[in-house]
Amino acid sequence: MLLSIDPVEPEPWLVARAVQALRRGGLVVLPTDTVYALACLADHDGAIERMYEVKGITPSKRLSLLVADIASGSRFARAIPNRVFRAMRRVLPGPYTFIFAASSETPRVMRQARKTVGLRIPSSPIVLAVLAELGVPLLTTSVRNDADEWVLDPAAIEAELRGKVDLVVDGGLLAAEPSTIVDLTGDEPVLVREGKGDVAALELFD
């Protein structure tokens, strides 16, 4: 099912439909500030199992948590140094993924193989509205085709995943710009992938 929501000023009654699908344990495709993401409740085992099945992946695959703000995201990280906290405040919401050592509150499925957690606070009004109403994080992975390419057209996503997901939220055609990924699990930050997010704005790298 394809549900069109205004990507700038999301209609609350349409956001509520996406939230209802997620609360029922559904899989929902959401437009982020980078690419489309397949999402489910991070604490719903049945939905998580469906996500792995649909994507054809195992728990060793690194997924990310979408959170509403830094305060709620910090629950899932073992420690956030002051320098990193300041950097996050400068650039979030935005197209960045920060990898931390996982705290005990991180969903078990994410700690089984890697002991780390990737946190995202995308500057997508639709995603932020969904998270605000849900009050809990979402487990997410990017939407790709069999050739491992991002699928950026919601109509194409709906055709590809029809019968496998509960809802595809149409936020318009997106560009192939992934998030910038920074690994903060060691003594020094490591740039894993330079994407849409400006690395210089982080002020974490010399």
C-alpha positions as CSV (number, residue, x, y, z in Angstrom):
1,M,0.0,0.0,0.0
2,L,1.3,3.4,-1.0
3,L,0.6,6.4,1.3
4,S,1.5,9.9,0.1
5,I,2.5,12.3,2.9
6,D,3.7,15.8,2.5
7,P,7.5,15.7,3.0
8,V,7.7,19.2,4.3
9,E,4.5,19.5,6.4
10,P,3.3,16.0,7.1
11,E,-0.4,15.6,7.7
12,P,-1.0,14.3,11.2
13,W,-3.8,12.0,10.3
14,L,-1.6,10.3,7.6
15,V,1.4,10.1,10.0
16,A,-1.0,8.4,12.4
17,R,-1.7,5.7,9.8
18,A,2.0,4.9,9.5
19,V,2.3,4.9,13.3
20,Q,-0.6,2.5,13.6
21,A,1.0,0.1,11.1
22,L,4.2,0.1,13.1
23,R,2.5,-0.4,16.4
24,R,0.8,-3.5,15.0
25,G,4.2,-5.0,14.3
26,G,4.2,-3.9,10.7
27,L,7.1,-3.2,8.3
28,V,6.9,0.4,6.9
29,V,9.1,2.1,4.3
30,L,9.9,5.7,5.2
31,P,11.6,8.5,3.3
32,T,14.7,9.8,5.3
33,D,16.9,12.7,4.5
34,T,19.1,10.4,2.5
35,V,17.4,7.3,1.0
36,Y,14.3,5.2,1.7
37,A,14.5,3.0,4.7
38,L,12.6,-0.1,5.8
39,A,11.6,0.3,9.4
40,C,9.9,-1.6,12.3
41,L,9.6,-1.2,16.0
42,A,13.0,-1.9,17.6
43,D,11.4,-3.9,20.4
44,H,9.1,-6.1,18.4
45,D,10.7,-9.5,17.8
46,G,8.2,-10.6,15.2
47,A,8.6,-7.5,13.1
48,I,12.4,-7.7,13.3
49,E,12.3,-11.3,12.1
50,R,10.1,-10.2,9.2
51,M,12.6,-7.5,8.3
52,Y,15.5,-9.9,8.2
53,E,13.4,-12.3,6.0
54,V,12.4,-9.6,3.6
55,K,15.9,-8.2,3.3
56,G,17.5,-11.7,3.2
57,I,20.0,-10.8,5.8
58,T,21.2,-12.2,9.2
59,P,21.6,-10.5,12.6
60,S,25.3,-9.9,11.7
61,K,24.2,-7.2,9.3
62,R,24.6,-3.8,10.8
63,L,21.3,-2.0,11.1
64,S,20.6,1.5,12.6
65,L,18.2,2.9,15.1
66,L,16.2,6.0,14.2
67,V,15.6,8.1,17.3
68,A,13.8,11.3,17.9
69,D,16.6,13.3,19.6
70,I,20.1,12.9,21.1
71,A,18.7,12.5,24.6
72,S,16.7,9.4,23.7
73,G,19.5,8.1,21.5
74,S,22.0,8.4,24.3
75,R,20.2,5.6,26.2
76,F,21.5,3.1,23.7
77,A,25.2,4.2,23.7
78,R,27.5,3.2,26.4
79,A,29.1,6.6,26.6
80,I,29.1,9.8,24.5
81,P,32.1,12.0,25.1
82,N,31.5,15.7,25.5
83,R,33.3,16.5,22.2
84,V,31.1,14.0,20.3
85,F,28.0,15.3,22.1
86,R,28.8,18.8,20.9
87,A,29.4,17.6,17.4
88,M,26.0,15.8,17.3
89,R,24.2,18.9,18.6
90,R,25.7,20.9,15.7
91,V,24.7,18.6,12.9
92,L,21.5,16.7,14.1
93,P,18.9,16.2,12.8
94,G,20.9,15.5,9.7
95,P,22.4,12.9,7.3
96,Y,24.8,11.2,9.7
97,T,25.0,7.8,11.3
98,F,27.1,7.6,14.6
99,I,28.3,4.2,15.7
100,F,28.8,3.6,19.5
101,A,29.4,0.8,21.8
102,A,26.0,-0.5,22.6
103,S,24.5,-0.1,26.1
104,S,22.3,-2.7,27.8
105,E,19.2,-0.9,26.6
106,T,20.1,-1.5,22.9
107,P,17.8,-4.1,21.3
108,R,19.2,-7.5,21.8
109,V,19.2,-8.3,18.1
110,M,21.7,-5.5,17.5
111,R,24.1,-6.7,20.3
112,Q,24.2,-10.4,19.3
113,A,27.0,-10.1,16.8
114,R,28.5,-6.6,16.9
115,K,28.0,-5.1,20.3
116,T,27.6,-1.7,18.6
117,V,24.7,0.5,17.7
118,G,24.3,3.0,14.9
119,L,22.2,6.0,15.7
120,R,20.4,8.2,13.2
121,I,18.3,11.4,13.7
122,P,17.4,12.3,10.1
123,S,16.2,15.7,9.1
124,S,13.1,14.3,7.6
125,P,9.8,15.9,8.8
126,I,8.0,12.6,8.1
127,V,10.3,10.5,10.1
128,L,10.5,12.9,13.0
129,A,6.7,13.2,13.1
130,V,6.5,9.4,13.2
131,L,9.1,9.1,15.9
132,A,7.5,11.8,18.0
133,E,4.1,10.0,18.0
134,L,5.6,6.6,18.5
135,G,7.8,7.5,21.4
136,V,10.1,4.6,20.8
137,P,13.0,4.0,18.3
138,L,12.8,2.3,14.9
139,L,15.1,-0.3,13.6
140,T,16.0,0.5,10.0
141,T,17.9,-0.6,6.9
142,S,18.1,1.0,3.5
143,V,15.8,-0.2,0.7
144,R,17.9,-1.8,-2.1
145,N,17.1,-4.0,-5.1
146,D,18.7,-7.4,-6.1
147,A,21.6,-5.5,-7.6
148,D,22.3,-3.9,-4.2
149,E,21.3,-0.5,-5.6
150,W,19.2,2.0,-3.6
151,V,15.6,2.2,-4.7
152,L,14.6,5.8,-4.6
153,D,11.2,5.9,-6.3
154,P,8.4,5.0,-3.8
155,A,6.2,3.6,-6.6
156,A,9.0,1.2,-7.6
157,I,9.5,0.3,-3.9
158,E,5.8,-0.5,-3.6
159,A,5.9,-2.7,-6.7
160,E,9.1,-4.4,-5.5
161,L,7.9,-5.1,-1.9
162,R,4.1,-5.5,-2.5
163,G,2.9,-8.3,-0.1
164,K,6.1,-8.1,1.9
165,V,5.6,-4.9,3.8
166,D,2.6,-3.2,5.3
167,L,3.0,0.3,4.0
168,V,5.2,2.4,1.8
169,V,5.2,6.1,2.6
170,D,5.6,8.2,-0.5
171,G,7.7,11.3,0.4
172,G,8.8,11.9,-3.2
173,L,11.7,10.8,-5.4
174,L,15.0,10.8,-3.4
175,A,18.6,11.1,-4.5
176,A,21.3,8.4,-4.1
177,E,23.0,10.1,-1.2
178,P,23.7,7.9,1.8
179,S,24.4,9.1,5.3
180,T,28.0,9.9,6.5
181,I,29.0,7.2,8.9
182,V,31.4,7.8,11.8
183,D,32.6,5.0,14.1
184,L,33.0,6.2,17.6
185,T,33.7,2.9,19.4
186,G,37.5,3.5,19.6
187,D,39.8,6.1,21.1
188,E,39.6,8.2,17.9
189,P,36.7,8.7,15.5
190,V,36.9,6.7,12.2
191,L,35.2,7.9,9.1
192,V,33.5,4.7,7.7
193,R,31.7,6.4,4.8
194,E,31.7,9.9,3.6
195,G,28.1,10.6,2.4
196,K,25.7,13.5,2.3
197,G,26.7,14.8,5.7
198,D,29.5,17.3,5.7
199,V,32.5,15.8,7.5
200,A,34.1,19.2,8.3
201,A,30.9,20.3,10.2
202,L,31.6,17.6,12.7
203,E,35.0,19.1,13.8
204,L,36.0,15.6,14.9
205,F,38.8,15.1,12.4
206,D,42.0,17.0,12.1
